[in-house]
Amino acid sequence: MGGAEPGAGKSPRRKRVVLLKPSHNCCKTCRTRKIKCGGERPHCAKCTRSGLLCEGYTTWVLTMRQPDTESPGLPINLPSSVGPRAMNRVQLFARFLGDRFSDVAPAAPPAGHVPSLSLPHLWAEMDIETPLLCHAIDTLCLTDTASKSPCTAMAYAAAAARGRTYGMLHRAIALHQSKPPTRSSRDIVLTIICISLTAALGSEAELDDRHSQATAHLEGALRFLAANGPSFLIGDDKLDAVLLRHIQMYCLPVGLARRKEFIFQTPEWQRVPRVLLHDDLNVYKASGYIRAQSLPTKSLRWHHEFETTTDRNLHRDMLGPIPKLLEVADNFVKGYTGDAEQLQAMSHVVRRADHTLETSVGPAMDDAFRVHEPHITNDHTDAFDPAIEEHAFLRTSAFVREHFQFVSPMCGYASANMYLLSLMTDCTLLQIICCGIEHGLSPEWTGVHKDDVEERASANAFGLCQHVYFYSQRSLTAAIFLRLMVAGARNYFESIGQVDATEWCDGCLDANSLRIERLQLTATSLCPVVATFPRIAEGFKIPNYVP
């Protein structure tokens, strides 16, 4: 049979990528031999008994083949193979991280703590063996690639990969409920977080819908943790710290949006090393919000008072209790009875929160203000960029003439967070106080006068507006967070009847919306909690406000 080989003399046809369906329980060697694999790790028993080299396990395999007909629109210069799983992940993650964490910041130095607390960066360093998490990460990279490619086949492959991930996750949760493996909780939580990032990249839905899907996945992870506790901690200090940090960051906005305490009140969570849950303290210390202070203490044995030096614990005093405070306030307003015991309990809640703001949060903000006092005024014409929509608005407005300027994004985040949560706390206290006034009580029935709270809240709302200049120079996610800050200040000003301040915030929000629309043409926010921001902004309204 010495004839010419099939296809000889024909012009070369365009190649296309074929995405082979993964088989997590079959090694690549057994798959090539088309025999059943036992699935033993790291090398299957059949390969070992046959004296063959087990090539290991993989999820998605990219290969090339010659199509029968030429397919227009497909890339023609793709590599013939991507290589082993580790090389595949390194290559795809290098592009993913390079796009998402650029070394070039638009106006200020990059936040150095972001890569060290980034799950994608940690995934790139981990030796991941679990098929579930491997497939979720590969799906994230594939979806990211598909979102930048006009190739329809790639989009279909990404959608199929996401469906496969959902199916594997459902089976993993069912198996966990029947017989929890050692690392099952960790892999399930990491996978759900990875899915929330993937949902923000999908191109099939509008951006707001994708963010809502990402938040829904994230809330699913939090519900799983609420039911199973901190069983995902496996003793890996770096992984535990980064994962706990993400959970902490996600719990707060979800708790604020739902106006209820979410996870950390269970006894299992109380036994988690608190230092892992308080990583925010390092951010606030580096930003000038926390410095050593002397507090009077009393010896129980000798009844002597003396001074001790300690650090403020802003997480314990303010960040942690806020969702619970919102929940208690809403229950009080809905179920007001006027009972003496109920009023006494709410008076205690108000006095305690007010005391925290006055003795811990207030001094911390004063310390930081001396370090990060406003450095830019409307007279500094060279400091404003006319290409930035918020800058053009600030130059023509008179309500805010002095603007914060921070040396790093970390300091700006700490400052904005403190002003935002302080204002939310004050709005909640006004909600409680005004409820009592509506039922005939005096403005100081809680032991804290309404006018004092309102004065402090107005200062915090104005402080949020002073962050517009700094945040208007940063990324899409920062722009969306800026919208939350200004919307929160606006809702507060409208509640108390400050018309000029409300109109300024409306104009700033219009400028911010234009910049967000412009940034969305070239960027995508992967923050899975941005869909909660509009619900959080509603929490600054005081519907029962009494002038």
C-alpha positions as CSV (number, residue, x, y, z in Angstrom):
1,M,0.0,0.0,0.0
2,G,2.6,2.6,-1.1
3,G,0.2,5.3,-2.2
4,A,0.5,8.9,-1.2
5,E,-0.5,9.9,2.3
6,P,-4.1,11.2,2.8
7,G,-4.2,15.0,2.4
8,A,-0.9,15.2,0.4
9,G,-0.9,18.2,-1.9
10,K,-3.8,20.0,-0.2
11,S,-3.3,23.5,1.1
12,P,-2.9,23.7,4.9
13,R,-6.1,24.5,6.7
14,R,-6.6,26.7,9.7
15,K,-6.3,25.0,13.1
16,R,-8.7,25.3,15.9
17,V,-8.7,24.7,19.6
18,V,-10.6,21.7,21.0
19,L,-11.4,21.7,24.7
20,L,-11.3,18.1,25.8
21,K,-13.8,17.2,28.5
22,P,-12.0,16.7,31.9
23,S,-12.0,13.4,33.7
24,H,-10.9,13.9,37.3
25,N,-10.9,10.2,38.2
26,C,-8.8,9.1,35.3
27,C,-5.1,9.8,34.8
28,K,-3.9,11.0,31.4
29,T,-2.0,7.7,30.8
30,C,-5.1,5.5,31.3
31,R,-7.1,8.0,29.3
32,T,-4.7,7.7,26.4
33,R,-4.8,3.9,26.7
34,K,-8.7,4.1,26.9
35,I,-8.8,1.9,30.0
36,K,-10.5,2.3,33.3
37,C,-8.4,4.1,35.9
38,G,-8.5,3.5,39.7
39,G,-7.9,7.2,40.4
40,E,-5.2,6.6,43.0
41,R,-3.0,9.7,43.8
42,P,-0.5,10.8,42.9
43,H,0.1,7.8,40.6
44,C,-2.6,5.3,39.7
45,A,-2.1,1.6,40.6
46,K,-2.6,0.3,37.0
47,C,0.2,2.4,35.6
48,T,2.5,1.3,38.5
49,R,1.7,-2.4,38.0
50,S,2.2,-2.1,34.3
51,G,5.6,-0.3,34.7
52,L,4.3,2.7,32.9
53,L,4.9,6.4,33.7
54,C,1.7,7.8,35.2
55,E,1.4,11.3,33.7
56,G,-0.9,12.5,36.5
57,Y,-4.3,14.1,36.5
58,T,-5.5,17.2,34.8
59,T,-8.7,19.1,34.3
60,W,-8.9,20.9,30.9
61,V,-6.6,19.8,28.1
62,L,-6.1,22.1,25.2
63,T,-5.1,20.4,21.9
64,M,-5.2,21.1,18.2
65,R,-6.8,19.3,15.3
66,Q,-7.5,19.8,11.7
67,P,-11.2,20.6,11.0
68,D,-13.0,19.2,8.1
69,T,-14.0,22.7,7.0
70,E,-12.3,26.0,7.7
71,S,-14.0,27.9,10.6
72,P,-13.8,31.7,10.1
73,G,-13.1,33.9,13.1
74,L,-10.9,31.3,15.0
75,P,-7.4,32.3,15.9
76,I,-4.7,30.7,13.6
77,N,-1.6,31.3,15.7
78,L,-2.4,29.3,18.8
79,P,0.1,26.9,20.3
80,S,-0.3,23.2,19.6
81,S,-0.6,22.4,23.3
82,V,-0.6,24.2,26.6
83,G,1.5,21.7,28.5
84,P,1.2,20.1,31.9
85,R,-1.3,21.4,34.5
86,A,1.2,23.3,36.5
87,M,2.6,25.1,33.4
88,N,-0.9,25.8,32.2
89,R,-1.9,27.4,35.4
90,V,1.3,29.4,35.7
91,Q,0.8,30.8,32.2
92,L,-2.9,31.6,32.5
93,F,-2.5,33.0,36.0
94,A,0.5,35.1,34.9
95,R,-1.8,36.9,32.4
96,F,-4.7,37.0,34.8
97,L,-2.7,38.5,37.6
98,G,-0.8,40.8,35.3
99,D,-4.1,42.3,34.0
100,R,-5.8,42.5,37.4
101,F,-2.8,43.7,39.5
102,S,-0.9,46.0,37.4
103,D,2.3,47.6,38.7
104,V,1.3,51.0,37.4
105,A,-1.1,52.9,39.6
106,P,-3.1,55.8,38.0
107,A,-2.3,58.5,40.6
108,A,-0.9,57.0,43.8
109,P,1.5,54.2,44.8
110,P,-0.1,50.7,44.6
111,A,-1.5,49.1,47.8
112,G,1.3,46.8,48.9
113,H,-1.0,44.7,51.1
114,V,-3.3,43.7,48.2
115,P,-1.1,41.0,46.6
116,S,-0.1,39.5,50.0
117,L,-3.8,39.1,50.8
118,S,-4.9,38.0,47.4
119,L,-6.4,34.5,46.9
120,P,-5.5,34.4,43.2
121,H,-1.8,35.2,44.1
122,L,-2.0,32.4,46.7
123,W,-3.5,30.0,44.3
124,A,-0.6,30.6,41.9
125,E,1.8,29.5,44.7
126,M,-0.2,26.5,46.0
127,D,0.3,22.9,45.0
128,I,-3.4,22.2,44.3
129,E,-4.4,18.6,44.1
130,T,-8.1,18.7,44.6
131,P,-10.0,18.2,41.3
132,L,-12.8,20.5,42.5
133,L,-10.6,23.5,43.2
134,C,-8.3,22.8,40.2
135,H,-11.3,22.8,37.9
136,A,-12.7,26.0,39.4
137,I,-9.4,27.8,38.9
138,D,-9.1,26.6,35.4
139,T,-12.6,27.7,34.7
140,L,-11.7,31.2,36.1
141,C,-8.8,31.4,33.7
142,L,-10.8,30.1,30.8
143,T,-13.6,32.6,31.5
144,D,-11.1,35.4,31.7
145,T,-9.6,34.4,28.4
146,A,-13.1,34.1,26.8
147,S,-14.1,37.5,28.0
148,K,-11.2,39.1,26.0
149,S,-11.7,37.0,22.9
150,P,-14.2,37.4,20.1
151,C,-14.2,33.6,19.6
152,T,-17.7,32.2,20.1
153,A,-16.4,28.7,20.6
154,M,-14.3,29.9,23.5
155,A,-17.3,31.6,25.1
156,Y,-19.3,28.3,24.8
157,A,-16.4,26.4,26.3
158,A,-16.2,28.8,29.3
159,A,-20.0,28.4,29.9
160,A,-19.7,24.6,29.8
161,A,-16.8,24.8,32.2
162,R,-18.8,26.8,34.6
163,G,-21.7,24.4,34.4
164,R,-19.3,21.5,35.1
165,T,-17.9,23.4,38.2
166,Y,-21.4,23.9,39.6
167,G,-22.1,20.2,39.3
168,M,-18.9,19.2,40.9
169,L,-19.5,21.7,43.8
170,H,-23.0,20.4,44.4
171,R,-21.7,16.8,44.6
172,A,-18.9,18.0,47.0
173,I,-21.3,19.7,49.3
174,A,-23.6,16.6,49.4
175,L,-20.6,14.4,50.1
176,H,-19.4,16.8,52.8
177,Q,-22.8,16.7,54.5
178,S,-22.8,12.9,54.6
179,K,-19.2,12.3,55.5
180,P,-17.0,15.5,55.9
181,P,-13.5,14.8,54.7
182,T,-10.5,16.6,56.3
183,R,-10.0,19.3,53.7
184,S,-13.5,19.3,52.1
185,S,-14.6,22.5,53.8
186,R,-11.6,24.5,52.7
187,D,-11.9,23.4,49.1
188,I,-15.6,24.1,49.0
189,V,-15.2,27.6,50.5
190,L,-12.3,28.4,48.1
191,T,-14.3,27.0,45.2
192,I,-17.3,29.2,45.9
193,I,-15.1,32.3,46.2
194,C,-13.5,31.4,42.9
195,I,-16.9,31.0,41.4
196,S,-17.9,34.4,42.6
197,L,-14.9,35.9,40.9
198,T,-15.7,33.9,37.7
199,A,-19.3,35.2,37.7
200,A,-18.0,38.8,37.5
201,L,-16.2,37.9,34.3
202,G,-19.0,36.3,32.4
203,S,-20.0,38.1,29.2
204,E,-23.5,36.6,28.8
205,A,-25.2,39.0,31.3
206,E,-25.1,42.7,32.0
207,L,-22.5,44.0,34.4
208,D,-24.9,44.6,37.3
209,D,-26.4,41.1,36.8
210,R,-22.9,39.6,36.9
211,H,-22.1,41.4,40.1
212,S,-25.4,40.2,41.6
213,Q,-24.6,36.7,40.7
214,A,-21.1,37.0,42.2
215,T,-22.7,38.3,45.5
216,A,-25.2,35.4,45.5
217,H,-22.4,32.9,45.2
218,L,-20.5,34.7,48.0
219,E,-23.5,34.6,50.3
220,G,-23.7,30.9,49.6
221,A,-20.2,30.5,50.9
222,L,-21.1,32.5,54.0
223,R,-24.1,30.4,54.6
224,F,-22.0,27.3,54.3
225,L,-19.6,28.7,56.8
226,A,-22.4,29.6,59.2
227,A,-23.6,26.0,59.1
228,N,-20.2,24.3,59.3
229,G,-18.1,26.7,61.4
230,P,-14.4,27.3,60.9
231,S,-13.7,23.7,59.9
232,F,-11.9,24.8,56.8
233,L,-8.8,25.8,58.9
234,I,-6.1,23.2,58.2
235,G,-3.2,24.7,60.1
236,D,-1.6,26.4,57.1
237,D,-0.9,29.8,58.6
238,K,-0.6,31.7,55.3
239,L,-3.7,30.1,53.7
240,D,-5.7,30.4,56.9
241,A,-4.8,34.0,57.3
242,V,-5.6,35.0,53.7
243,L,-8.8,33.0,53.6
244,L,-10.0,34.4,57.0
245,R,-9.1,37.9,55.8
246,H,-11.3,37.4,52.7
247,I,-14.2,36.0,54.8
248,Q,-13.9,39.0,57.1
249,M,-14.0,41.5,54.3
250,Y,-17.0,39.8,52.7
251,C,-18.9,39.3,55.9
252,L,-19.0,43.0,56.8
253,P,-20.6,44.4,53.6
254,V,-23.0,41.5,53.4
255,G,-23.9,42.0,57.1
256,L,-24.4,45.8,56.5
257,A,-26.6,45.1,53.4
258,R,-28.7,42.6,55.3
259,R,-28.6,44.6,58.5
260,K,-27.9,41.6,60.6
261,E,-25.0,39.8,62.3
262,F,-23.9,36.9,60.1
263,I,-21.2,34.4,61.2
264,F,-18.8,35.2,63.9
265,Q,-21.2,34.9,66.8
266,T,-21.2,31.1,67.1
267,P,-19.0,29.4,69.8
268,E,-16.9,27.7,67.1
269,W,-15.9,31.0,65.6
270,Q,-15.1,32.4,69.0
271,R,-12.4,29.9,69.4
272,V,-10.7,30.9,66.2
273,P,-7.4,32.8,66.9
274,R,-8.6,36.4,67.0
275,V,-5.3,37.7,65.6
276,L,-6.2,36.2,62.3
277,L,-9.6,38.0,62.2
278,H,-8.1,41.3,63.2
279,D,-5.7,41.9,60.3
280,D,-7.4,45.3,59.8
281,L,-5.5,46.6,62.8
282,N,-2.3,46.5,60.8
283,V,-3.8,48.6,58.1
284,Y,-5.1,51.1,60.6
285,K,-1.8,51.3,62.5
286,A,0.1,51.9,59.3
287,S,-2.4,54.6,58.3
288,G,-2.0,56.5,61.6
289,Y,-5.4,55.5,63.0
290,I,-4.0,53.6,65.9
291,R,-1.3,54.6,68.2
292,A,-0.4,53.5,71.7
293,Q,-2.5,55.2,74.4
294,S,-2.5,55.2,78.2
295,L,-5.6,53.9,79.9
296,P,-6.4,53.8,83.6
297,T,-6.8,50.3,85.0
298,K,-7.5,49.1,88.5
299,S,-5.9,46.2,90.3
300,L,-8.6,43.9,91.6
301,R,-6.3,42.7,94.4
302,W,-4.9,46.0,95.8
303,H,-7.6,48.4,94.3
304,H,-4.9,50.7,93.0
305,E,-5.3,52.7,89.8
306,F,-2.3,52.9,87.4
307,E,-1.7,53.7,83.7
308,T,-1.1,51.0,81.1
309,T,-0.2,51.5,77.5
310,T,-2.3,49.7,74.9
311,D,-3.6,49.9,71.4
312,R,-7.1,50.7,70.3
313,N,-8.9,47.7,68.9
314,L,-11.1,49.3,66.2
315,H,-12.3,45.9,65.0
316,R,-13.5,44.9,68.4
317,D,-14.9,48.3,69.2
318,M,-16.6,49.2,65.9
319,L,-16.2,47.1,62.9
320,G,-17.4,43.8,64.4
321,P,-20.5,45.2,66.3
322,I,-22.0,47.2,63.5
323,P,-24.1,44.5,61.8
324,K,-25.5,43.5,65.2
325,L,-26.3,47.1,66.0
326,L,-28.3,47.5,62.8
327,E,-30.2,44.3,63.5
328,V,-31.1,45.5,67.1
329,A,-32.1,48.9,65.9
330,D,-34.5,47.6,63.2
331,N,-36.1,45.1,65.7
332,F,-36.6,48.0,68.1
333,V,-38.3,50.3,65.6
334,K,-40.5,47.5,64.3
335,G,-41.4,46.1,67.7
336,Y,-41.6,49.2,69.8
337,T,-43.7,48.6,72.9
338,G,-42.6,51.4,75.3
339,D,-41.9,48.8,78.0
340,A,-39.5,50.1,80.6
341,E,-37.2,47.1,80.2
342,Q,-37.0,47.5,76.4
343,L,-36.3,51.2,76.7
344,Q,-33.5,50.6,79.3
345,A,-31.9,48.0,77.0
346,M,-31.9,50.3,74.0
347,S,-30.6,53.2,76.1
348,H,-27.7,50.9,77.1
349,V,-27.1,50.1,73.4
350,V,-27.0,53.8,72.4
351,R,-24.8,54.8,75.3
352,R,-22.3,52.1,74.6
353,A,-22.0,52.8,70.8
354,D,-21.8,56.6,71.5
355,H,-19.0,55.9,74.1
356,T,-17.1,53.8,71.6
357,L,-17.3,56.6,69.0
358,E,-16.2,59.2,71.5
359,T,-13.4,57.4,73.3
360,S,-12.0,55.0,70.7
361,V,-13.0,55.9,67.1
362,G,-13.0,59.7,67.6
363,P,-9.4,59.9,68.9
364,A,-8.3,57.4,66.3
365,M,-9.7,59.7,63.6
366,D,-8.1,62.8,65.2
367,D,-4.7,61.0,65.2
368,A,-5.0,60.1,61.5
369,F,-6.3,63.6,60.6
370,R,-3.1,65.1,61.9
371,V,-1.2,62.8,59.6
372,H,-3.6,62.9,56.6
373,E,-5.1,66.4,56.9
374,P,-6.4,67.9,53.6
375,H,-3.6,68.8,51.3
376,I,-5.5,69.8,48.2
377,T,-7.9,72.8,47.8
378,N,-9.9,74.0,44.9
379,D,-7.3,76.8,44.5
380,H,-4.6,74.2,43.4
381,T,-5.7,74.3,39.8
382,D,-2.7,72.2,38.6
383,A,-3.8,69.3,40.8
384,F,-7.1,68.7,39.1
385,D,-7.3,66.6,35.9
386,P,-10.1,67.9,33.6
387,A,-10.3,64.4,32.0
388,I,-11.6,63.0,35.3
389,E,-15.3,63.7,35.6
390,E,-15.3,64.2,39.4
391,H,-12.4,66.7,39.1
392,A,-14.3,68.8,36.7
393,F,-17.3,68.8,39.1
394,L,-15.1,69.6,42.2
395,R,-13.5,72.6,40.5
396,T,-17.0,74.2,39.9
397,S,-18.5,73.4,43.3
398,A,-18.2,75.3,46.6
399,F,-19.6,73.0,49.2
400,V,-16.3,71.0,49.6
401,R,-13.2,73.1,49.0
402,E,-10.5,71.0,50.9
403,H,-9.8,67.5,49.9
404,F,-7.9,64.6,51.5
405,Q,-4.7,63.4,49.8
406,F,-3.1,60.2,51.0
407,V,0.3,58.8,50.6
408,S,-1.0,55.3,49.7
409,P,-4.3,53.5,48.8
410,M,-4.0,51.7,52.1
411,C,-4.3,54.9,54.1
412,G,-7.2,56.1,51.9
413,Y,-9.1,52.8,52.4
414,A,-8.7,53.0,56.2
415,S,-9.8,56.6,56.3
416,A,-12.9,56.1,54.0
417,N,-13.9,52.9,55.9
418,M,-13.7,54.7,59.3
419,Y,-15.8,57.7,58.1
420,L,-18.3,55.4,56.4
421,L,-18.9,53.1,59.3
422,S,-18.9,56.0,61.8
423,L,-21.6,57.7,59.8
424,M,-23.6,54.5,59.6
425,T,-23.4,54.0,63.4
426,D,-24.6,57.6,64.0
427,C,-27.5,57.1,61.6
428,T,-28.5,54.0,63.5
429,L,-28.3,55.8,66.8
430,L,-30.5,58.6,65.3
431,Q,-32.9,56.0,64.1
432,I,-33.3,54.7,67.7
433,I,-33.5,58.1,69.3
434,C,-36.0,59.4,66.8
435,C,-38.2,56.4,67.3
436,G,-38.5,57.3,71.0
437,I,-39.2,60.9,70.2
438,E,-42.0,59.8,67.9
439,H,-43.6,58.1,70.8
440,G,-43.4,61.1,73.1
441,L,-39.9,60.7,74.7
442,S,-37.4,63.5,75.1
443,P,-34.5,64.0,72.6
444,E,-32.1,62.7,75.3
445,W,-34.2,59.7,76.5
446,T,-31.3,57.4,75.9
447,G,-28.8,59.5,77.9
448,V,-27.3,60.7,74.6
449,H,-28.7,63.9,73.1
450,K,-29.9,63.8,69.5
451,D,-28.2,67.1,68.6
452,D,-24.8,65.8,69.7
453,V,-25.2,62.7,67.5
454,E,-26.4,64.7,64.6
455,E,-23.4,67.1,64.8
456,R,-21.0,64.3,64.8
457,A,-22.8,62.5,61.9
458,S,-22.7,65.7,59.8
459,A,-19.0,66.0,60.3
460,N,-18.5,62.4,59.2
461,A,-20.7,62.8,56.1
462,F,-18.7,65.9,55.1
463,G,-15.5,63.9,55.7
464,L,-16.8,61.3,53.2
465,C,-17.2,64.0,50.6
466,Q,-13.6,65.0,51.2
467,H,-12.5,61.6,49.9
468,V,-13.9,62.2,46.4
469,Y,-10.7,63.8,45.0
470,F,-8.4,60.9,46.1
471,Y,-10.8,58.0,45.0
472,S,-11.6,59.6,41.7
473,Q,-8.1,58.8,40.5
474,R,-8.2,55.1,41.1
475,S,-9.6,51.9,39.6
476,L,-13.2,50.9,38.7
477,T,-13.7,49.1,42.0
478,A,-12.6,52.2,43.8
479,A,-15.0,54.3,41.7
480,I,-17.9,52.0,42.7
481,F,-16.9,52.3,46.3
482,L,-16.8,56.0,46.0
483,R,-20.4,55.9,44.7
484,L,-21.3,54.2,48.0
485,M,-19.6,56.8,50.1
486,V,-21.2,59.8,48.3
487,A,-24.6,58.1,48.1
488,G,-24.4,57.4,51.9
489,A,-23.6,61.0,52.7
490,R,-26.4,62.1,50.3
491,N,-29.0,59.9,52.0
492,Y,-28.0,61.3,55.4
493,F,-28.1,64.9,54.3
494,E,-31.5,64.4,52.6
495,S,-32.9,62.8,55.8
496,I,-32.0,65.8,58.0
497,G,-33.0,68.4,55.4
498,Q,-29.6,69.8,54.3
499,V,-30.6,70.8,50.8
500,D,-27.3,72.4,49.6
501,A,-25.3,69.3,50.7
502,T,-27.8,67.0,49.1
503,E,-27.6,68.8,45.8
504,W,-23.8,68.7,45.9
505,C,-23.9,64.9,46.4
506,D,-26.3,64.6,43.5
507,G,-23.9,66.4,41.2
508,C,-21.0,64.4,42.4
509,L,-22.9,61.1,41.8
510,D,-23.7,62.2,38.2
511,A,-20.0,62.8,37.6
512,N,-19.1,59.5,39.2
513,S,-21.6,57.6,37.1
514,L,-20.0,59.1,33.9
515,R,-16.6,57.9,35.0
516,I,-17.8,54.5,35.9
517,E,-19.4,54.1,32.4
518,R,-16.1,55.2,30.9
519,L,-14.0,52.8,32.9
520,Q,-16.3,49.9,32.2
521,L,-15.4,50.1,28.5
522,T,-11.9,48.8,29.3
523,A,-12.1,47.2,32.8
524,T,-14.2,44.9,34.9
525,S,-14.5,44.9,38.7
526,L,-13.9,41.5,40.2
527,C,-15.0,42.6,43.7
528,P,-17.8,40.1,44.6
529,V,-19.5,42.5,47.0
530,V,-20.1,45.6,44.9
531,A,-23.7,44.5,44.3
532,T,-24.3,45.0,48.0
533,F,-23.3,48.7,47.9
534,P,-26.7,50.2,46.8
535,R,-28.4,48.2,49.7
536,I,-25.7,49.5,52.1
537,A,-26.3,53.1,51.0
538,E,-30.0,52.8,51.9
539,G,-28.9,52.3,55.5
540,F,-27.9,56.0,55.8
541,K,-31.5,57.1,55.5
542,I,-33.4,57.9,58.7
543,P,-37.0,57.4,57.7
544,N,-38.3,58.3,61.1
545,Y,-36.1,61.4,61.6
546,V,-37.7,64.1,63.8
547,P,-36.3,67.6,63.2
